[in-house]
Amino acid sequence: MNVRELIDGHKAVFSFEFFPPKTEADTKALFNVIGELKTLQPDYVSVTHSATGAAPLKTAALARIIKENYGMEPIAHFTCIAHTRPEVRDIAKLLKEHGIRNVLALRGDRRPDAPPPPPNPYNYAAELVRDLNAEGGFCIGVAGYPEKHPEAPSPEADIARLREKVDAGASFIITQLFFNNADYFSFVDKCRAAGIAVPIVPGIMPVTSHKQLNRFSEMCGCVIPKHLAEDLERIKDMPEAVVEYGIDFAYRQCKELLDKGAPGLHFYTLNRSVSTMAVLRRLKNEGYGK
């Protein structure tokens, strides 16, 4: 099933992100999580791919298992920063052999500890989108950054890069996580003004710990609103209270997004189910979704 068609055919789509597990125990735990989240009838799910280019087979294999064993439509993340053009063609072929027709095209992060880039490297995700579009047979999504990509010199420059990705063949956008909805709505307005007309699905991560919030804020460059930081500081030593607070905050964030026209929600699950299930079940009980 084409993800863009799923987005266009529903009042609001709900989806989850998973990453390939590293151990047998993690694999068993993830399949339990997938089984639990399946009960919420997501419209699609995504499976990450290491920015280092390691083990694309793991992404393809997990996506295939989700499709065949759980009946959920997968999106395979596809990073290009560590790959040559021939390798990209090989990975595209691998995905097709695994029955994967939806991809999220990403450049991948430039990490200080990363090996030197290959000859004639991909510098921007738009180049990957163009090559995958030329391969044919894929519905291609890309990432958007409501608070701009950390490497972008300005929001305007970042949106210009996003426009290049859409012009190259991307048909939907999933955003980086954020905690201030005003940033998302402003981002959407700027995208529309720049001629970007494809759906922009907001990315949501329910907070489950004070430490987790700070780590992801630093890693992703997302701003923690003052009231959120202050509230969590007061309860940071009460794990259950933090989880409950995170569920309520995410619910209110999601409700406002949907009420004001967001085409759906993409949950960064971190391979866990409790918080995402609580938020989405509450939304569905109130009639949000299909």
C-alpha positions as CSV (number, residue, x, y, z in Angstrom):
1,M,0.0,0.0,0.0
2,N,1.3,3.5,-0.9
3,V,1.7,5.6,2.2
4,R,0.8,8.8,0.4
5,E,-2.5,7.2,-0.6
6,L,-3.1,6.1,3.1
7,I,-2.5,9.7,4.2
8,D,-4.8,11.1,1.6
9,G,-7.5,8.5,2.3
10,H,-7.9,9.1,6.0
11,K,-9.0,12.0,8.3
12,A,-5.9,11.4,10.3
13,V,-3.2,8.6,10.1
14,F,-1.4,7.1,13.0
15,S,2.0,5.5,12.7
16,F,4.9,4.2,14.8
17,E,8.7,4.1,14.5
18,F,10.8,1.1,15.5
19,F,14.5,0.3,15.2
20,P,16.1,-3.1,14.5
21,P,17.0,-4.8,17.8
22,K,20.6,-5.9,18.6
23,T,20.0,-9.0,20.8
24,E,17.7,-11.9,20.9
25,A,16.1,-10.6,24.1
26,D,15.6,-7.2,22.5
27,T,14.1,-8.9,19.4
28,K,11.6,-10.9,21.5
29,A,10.7,-7.7,23.5
30,L,10.2,-5.7,20.3
31,F,7.8,-8.3,18.8
32,N,5.8,-8.1,22.0
33,V,5.6,-4.3,21.6
34,I,4.7,-4.6,17.9
35,G,1.9,-7.0,18.8
36,E,0.6,-4.7,21.5
37,L,0.7,-1.6,19.3
38,K,-1.0,-3.5,16.4
39,T,-4.2,-3.6,18.4
40,L,-4.4,0.2,17.9
41,Q,-4.6,-0.4,14.1
42,P,-1.8,1.9,12.9
43,D,-2.0,2.9,9.3
44,Y,1.7,2.2,8.8
45,V,5.0,1.9,10.7
46,S,8.6,2.8,10.0
47,V,11.9,1.0,10.6
48,T,15.1,2.9,11.0
49,H,18.4,2.4,9.2
50,S,21.8,3.3,10.8
51,A,23.3,6.5,9.5
52,T,26.6,4.6,9.4
53,G,25.2,2.4,6.6
54,A,25.5,-0.7,8.7
55,A,23.3,-3.7,8.1
56,P,20.6,-2.5,5.6
57,L,19.4,-6.1,5.6
58,K,18.3,-5.7,9.2
59,T,16.0,-2.8,8.2
60,A,14.6,-4.8,5.2
61,A,14.2,-8.0,7.2
62,L,12.3,-6.3,10.1
63,A,10.1,-4.3,7.7
64,R,9.3,-7.6,5.9
65,I,8.4,-9.4,9.1
66,I,6.1,-6.5,10.2
67,K,4.4,-6.6,6.8
68,E,4.0,-10.4,6.5
69,N,3.5,-11.4,10.2
70,Y,1.7,-8.4,11.6
71,G,-0.1,-7.1,8.5
72,M,1.1,-3.5,8.9
73,E,2.5,-1.4,6.1
74,P,6.2,-0.6,6.6
75,I,8.3,2.3,5.6
76,A,12.0,1.5,5.5
77,H,14.3,4.3,6.5
78,F,17.1,4.7,3.9
79,T,20.2,6.7,4.8
80,C,22.8,7.5,2.1
81,I,25.7,9.4,3.7
82,A,27.8,6.3,4.0
83,H,26.8,4.7,0.7
84,T,28.1,4.8,-2.9
85,R,25.7,5.2,-5.8
86,P,26.0,1.5,-6.7
87,E,25.3,0.5,-3.0
88,V,22.2,2.6,-3.0
89,R,21.0,0.8,-6.1
90,D,21.7,-2.6,-4.4
91,I,19.8,-1.5,-1.3
92,A,16.9,-0.4,-3.4
93,K,16.9,-3.8,-5.0
94,L,17.1,-5.5,-1.6
95,L,14.1,-3.6,-0.4
96,K,12.0,-4.5,-3.4
97,E,13.0,-8.1,-3.0
98,H,11.6,-7.9,0.5
99,G,8.3,-6.4,-0.7
100,I,9.0,-2.9,0.6
101,R,7.6,-0.1,-1.5
102,N,7.6,2.8,0.9
103,V,10.9,4.5,2.0
104,L,11.9,7.5,4.1
105,A,14.9,9.0,2.3
106,L,17.5,10.5,4.7
107,R,21.0,11.8,4.3
108,G,22.0,10.6,7.8
109,D,23.9,12.5,10.5
110,R,27.5,13.6,10.0
111,R,29.1,12.0,13.1
112,P,32.5,12.9,14.4
113,D,33.4,9.2,14.8
114,A,32.2,8.2,11.3
115,P,34.6,6.8,8.7
116,P,35.6,8.9,5.8
117,P,32.8,9.3,3.2
118,P,32.9,7.2,0.1
119,P,34.0,8.6,-3.3
120,N,31.4,10.9,-4.9
121,P,29.3,11.0,-1.7
122,Y,25.7,12.0,-1.2
123,N,25.7,15.4,0.3
124,Y,22.0,16.0,0.5
125,A,18.9,13.8,0.9
126,A,17.5,15.3,-2.3
127,E,20.1,13.4,-4.3
128,L,18.9,10.2,-2.8
129,V,15.3,11.0,-3.5
130,R,16.2,11.7,-7.1
131,D,18.0,8.4,-7.5
132,L,15.2,6.4,-5.8
133,N,12.6,8.2,-7.9
134,A,14.6,7.2,-11.0
135,E,14.7,3.6,-9.8
136,G,10.9,3.6,-9.7
137,G,8.5,1.6,-7.6
138,F,8.8,3.5,-4.4
139,C,6.6,6.0,-2.5
140,I,9.2,8.3,-1.0
141,G,8.9,10.3,2.2
142,V,11.5,12.7,3.7
143,A,12.2,14.4,7.0
144,G,11.2,17.9,8.0
145,Y,12.5,20.0,10.8
146,P,10.1,22.4,12.5
147,E,13.0,24.0,14.5
148,K,15.3,23.7,11.4
149,H,18.0,21.1,10.8
150,P,21.0,21.6,13.2
151,E,23.3,22.2,10.2
152,A,21.0,24.6,8.3
153,P,22.2,28.3,8.5
154,S,18.6,29.5,8.7
155,P,15.0,28.3,8.7
156,E,14.6,29.7,5.1
157,A,17.6,27.7,3.9
158,D,16.3,24.6,5.5
159,I,12.9,24.9,3.9
160,A,14.7,25.5,0.5
161,R,16.4,22.2,1.0
162,L,13.1,20.6,1.8
163,R,11.6,22.0,-1.3
164,E,14.4,20.4,-3.3
165,K,13.6,17.0,-1.8
166,V,9.9,17.4,-2.7
167,D,10.8,18.6,-6.2
168,A,13.0,15.5,-6.6
169,G,10.0,13.2,-5.9
170,A,9.1,13.1,-2.2
171,S,5.4,12.7,-1.7
172,F,5.1,13.2,2.1
173,I,7.1,14.6,5.0
174,I,7.5,13.3,8.6
175,T,8.9,15.8,11.1
176,Q,11.5,15.6,13.7
177,L,10.1,15.5,17.2
178,F,9.2,18.8,18.8
179,F,7.4,19.9,22.0
180,N,6.1,23.3,21.0
181,N,3.2,23.0,18.6
182,A,3.6,26.6,17.5
183,D,6.9,25.6,15.8
184,Y,5.0,22.9,13.8
185,F,2.3,25.3,12.6
186,S,4.8,28.0,11.7
187,F,6.8,25.4,9.8
188,V,3.8,24.2,7.9
189,D,2.9,27.8,7.0
190,K,6.4,28.5,5.7
191,C,6.4,25.3,3.7
192,R,3.2,26.1,2.0
193,A,4.4,29.6,1.3
194,A,7.5,28.0,-0.3
195,G,5.4,25.9,-2.6
196,I,5.6,22.7,-0.6
197,A,2.1,21.1,-0.9
198,V,2.7,17.5,0.3
199,P,1.3,16.3,3.7
200,I,3.5,17.1,6.7
201,V,3.0,14.6,9.5
202,P,4.2,15.7,12.9
203,G,6.6,13.5,14.9
204,I,5.7,12.9,18.5
205,M,7.8,11.4,21.4
206,P,6.0,10.9,24.7
207,V,8.4,11.8,27.5
208,T,9.3,8.9,29.7
209,S,12.2,10.2,31.8
210,H,13.9,13.5,32.6
211,K,17.2,12.1,31.3
212,Q,15.7,10.9,28.1
213,L,14.2,14.3,27.4
214,N,17.5,16.1,27.8
215,R,19.4,13.5,25.7
216,F,17.0,13.7,22.8
217,S,16.9,17.5,23.0
218,E,20.6,17.6,22.7
219,M,20.8,15.0,20.0
220,C,17.9,16.4,17.8
221,G,18.3,20.0,18.5
222,C,14.7,20.4,19.7
223,V,13.8,23.1,22.2
224,I,12.3,22.1,25.6
225,P,9.6,24.6,26.5
226,K,10.3,26.3,29.9
227,H,7.1,25.0,31.5
228,L,7.9,21.4,30.4
229,A,11.4,21.6,31.8
230,E,10.2,23.1,35.1
231,D,7.4,20.6,35.6
232,L,9.7,17.7,34.9
233,E,12.4,19.1,37.2
234,R,10.0,18.9,40.1
235,I,9.1,15.3,39.6
236,K,12.4,13.9,38.0
237,D,13.0,11.5,40.9
238,M,9.5,10.0,40.6
239,P,9.6,7.8,37.5
240,E,5.9,6.8,37.5
241,A,4.9,10.5,37.8
242,V,7.2,11.4,34.9
243,V,5.6,8.8,32.7
244,E,2.1,9.9,33.6
245,Y,3.0,13.5,33.0
246,G,4.6,12.6,29.6
247,I,1.4,10.8,28.6
248,D,-0.8,13.7,29.5
249,F,1.5,16.2,27.8
250,A,1.7,14.2,24.6
251,Y,-2.1,13.7,24.6
252,R,-2.7,17.4,24.8
253,Q,0.0,18.1,22.2
254,C,-1.5,15.6,19.8
255,K,-5.1,16.7,20.4
256,E,-4.2,20.3,19.5
257,L,-2.3,19.2,16.4
258,L,-5.2,17.1,15.1
259,D,-7.8,19.8,16.0
260,K,-5.8,22.3,13.9
261,G,-5.5,20.2,10.9
262,A,-2.4,18.0,11.2
263,P,-2.8,15.0,8.8
264,G,-1.9,12.5,11.5
265,L,0.7,11.6,14.1
266,H,4.0,9.6,13.9
267,F,5.1,8.3,17.2
268,Y,8.8,7.7,18.1
269,T,8.2,4.7,20.3
270,L,11.9,3.8,21.1
271,N,10.6,0.2,20.8
272,R,8.3,0.6,23.8
273,S,4.5,0.6,23.9
274,V,3.1,1.8,27.2
275,S,3.1,5.6,26.7
276,T,2.3,5.5,23.0
277,M,-0.6,3.1,23.6
278,A,-2.0,5.3,26.4
279,V,-1.9,8.5,24.3
280,L,-3.3,6.9,21.1
281,R,-6.0,4.9,22.9
282,R,-7.2,8.1,24.5
283,L,-7.3,9.9,21.2
284,K,-9.1,7.1,19.5
285,N,-11.6,6.8,22.3
286,E,-12.5,10.4,21.6
287,G,-13.0,9.7,17.9
288,Y,-9.8,10.8,16.4
289,G,-8.5,8.9,13.4
290,K,-10.4,7.1,10.6
